[in-house]
Amino acid sequence: MARRRRTPLPRRDLEAVLEAFPHLRQSLLADFDSCHLMTKFGLEGSPYTNAAQARGIIFHRTAAEILRTLRRTGEVRIPVAEALAILYEVAAQRDVPDDQAVTVPAAERRLLRIATIKFASENEFRMDRLIDVERELYATVSYPAPGGGTVERVLKGTPDALIADPPGGAIVLDWKTTLSPPARYAGEKTHDHPHGVSYVGYFQQRMYALLVMRNYPSIERVTLREFYPLAGEARTA
């Protein structure tokens, strides 16, 4: 779907900005960290979703429902047939508000089916360690205001899943539905190098660490685990 012509945002003072954007999403901050101009155009443009993004949205909703189903049943694996039934129900989007429904082309539906089959057949989940699925996390940070004083802002992030990693740790699961993971880093410290995970993932790892530690004071260590269901591969930082 093509993006319509953007409408430049009006100039605003700090009070108006805080009113318009009460929470700063981690995805928005990641875009801003990557490219200020891209973020500006994204805020000014009409919302749209391309085919690959639609695939990711449907898979995220499917994976979340699979984890909730496993938590209810106490199982660590889900049969492929049941996982596909969940996919088909999610893809129908019967209970999704009109402004959140996406259009998934046939080629992407094929990839969704493949991803779901691999997700169900190749993975087990320690449901006794599952903390939550798609829970919105908030944290307040402060910084010096340009004209003096201090500004407080609320950061927001929604991990796909949060899993306990004793002692004192937690794992943030992040589903990536791209066809292949980024190239591996050849150095020694692959677990904490920006090329060990995706570029966005490197930003997410630090953002989610802040959010998780603020919301769960007993957690002292956070691992981001990017999972690529189509490739059957995980990357950690």
N, C-alpha and C positions, 0 to 999 in steps of 0.2 A: 504494500500500500504506500503510495507516494505521500510525502509530507507536503502539506499546504504551506503557502507563504507565511512566514513568521511575522508576528506583530511585536515590534520592539517594546520592552517593558519601560514604563515611565520611571523617571528618576525618583528615588524615595529616600527619606531620611531613615535613620536607624530604627526609630519607633515603627515606621511603616514596614520595614523589612522584617522586623521581629513578628509583626502581626501577620504578614503574608506567609512567612516560613517559620512557624513556631518550633518545628523539629527539623533537624538536618539529617537526612537519610545517608547512610554510609555509601550507598551507590552514587548519590549526588556528590558527596565529598571525593569519592574515588575519581569520578569524571573531572571534577575541578582540579584534582591533583595531576591528572593527565593532560588536560587542555582547558584553559579558562574559556576560550572562545567557543569550543564545543559545548561547554556547560551553558553559556549564555544563549546560544542558538537553541539548545534543548529546552530551556525554560521558556523561551519566546515562541517556539514552534507549536503547532497543533499536535496533540498526542497521536502516535501511530505505533503499530507493531508490525515488523517484517516477519517473513515466514520462519526464519530460524528462531527469532524471539518467541513466536507463538509456540513452536515446538518446546522450547525451554519452559514456558509458563505451564503448559499442559503436563509436562513430565514432573515439574516441581509439585504440582497439585496431586499427581498420581503417587509419587514417592511419599508425600506426606500422609496420604490416606493409607498407603500400605503400612507405614510405620505405626499409625494409629490402630490399624487392624491387628498387627502383631502384638501391640501393647495390650489390647483388649483380650486377645486369645492366649497370651503368654507364650506364643511360639517364637522361634528364632528364624524360621524360613517361611516363605509363603509359596504355595503351589503356583506354577506358571499360569494355569487356567484361571485361578482366582485373581492373580495380579492383572491379567488381561481384562477380566471382567471389571475390575476397578478402573483400568485405563479407559475402557469404552464408556463407562458411566461418567467419568470425569470429562472425557472429550465431548460428551453430549452437552455439557454446560447448562443443564436444565435449571440449576439453582444459582447461576452466576448472574449478577447484575449486568444489564446491557452494556454499560460502559467498561466492564471488565472482561467481556467475552472476546475471544480472539478467533481469527479464521486460520485454520490449519490446512494447507494444501495437501493433495494426495501424497506427494513425495515425502512430506514431513510426517504424515500419518504412518507411512511405512517405517520411517526411522524411529518413530515413537514406539511402534510395536516391537521392533528389534531391541531397542533400549530397555523396554519393560521386561521382555523375555530374559535378556542377559542379567538384568537387575535381580530378577526373582530366582533364576537358576544358579547364579554364580556367587550369591552372597548369603551370609548368616549375620544376624544382628543380636548383640547382647542386650536384650530388652530389659534385663534387670539393671542395666546401667543407663538406660535412656532417661534423661532429665526432662526434656520437653521437645515438642515439634512445632516449628514456626511460631515461637513465642516472641513477641515484640519486646525488645530490651531498650531501656532508656538510660542515659547518663548525662549529668549536667557538667559542663566545663566552663571555664572563664578565661578571658584574655583581656589585655589592656585595650581600652577604646581609643580610637584615633584622637579624639578631642580631650582625652583625660578620663580617669575613672576606669571602671571594669564592666565588661559585658558578660553576661551569662547566656549560654546557648545550650539547648537540649539536643543531644545526639541520639539517633535512633537506628537500630539494626534488627533484622529478623533472620537469625540463623536457620537454615533448613532443618537442622536437628542438633541438639546438644546432648553429648554423652559423657558420663563420668569417666575419668581416667585416673583411678587411684594410684598412688596417694597424692592428693592435692591438685590433681589436674582435671582438665576437661577437653573434649574434642568437639570442634565445630565441624559438622558435615556440610559440605557445599556441593550441590549437584551441578555439573557442567555438561551440557548436551552438545558441545561442539564435536565434530567428527573425530578429532584427534587432540591429545594433550599438547602443550607447548614443548619445544625441544628441551631436552634435559641439559642441565648445567654439568660441565665436565669436571668441575673442581671438587674439593674434598667436602666442603660444608654445604652439601646439596639440600639439607633439611632447613636451612635458614638463608637461602640465597634467592634473590628476586626471580631467577630463572628456574628455580626448582618447582615453583608453581606458576600460575598465570600472573601477568602483571597486576591485574585487578585483585587476584588472590593475595598477592604480597601486601597490598593495602588493606584488604579485608582482614588478614591475619592480625594486624595490629589494632584495627578498629574493633573487631570482635573481642580481642583480648581485653581492651578497655571496658567494653560493655559487659562482658561476662564477669570480670573481676569486680566491677562496681555492684552488680546485681547478686553475685554469689561470693561474699567475702572470704569464704573458706577455700576458694579456688585460687591457687598461686601460679598455675601454669596452663596456658591455652594452646592447643594445637589446631591449626586449620588443616582439614583433610578435604582436598578437592577430589571429587569422585567423577570419573568420566565413564558412564555406563556403556556407551557405544564402543569405547576402546577397552573396557574392562580393566581400567587402570586407576590408581589413586596416587595423588601427590600430596605431600605434607610439608608444613612449615611450622 
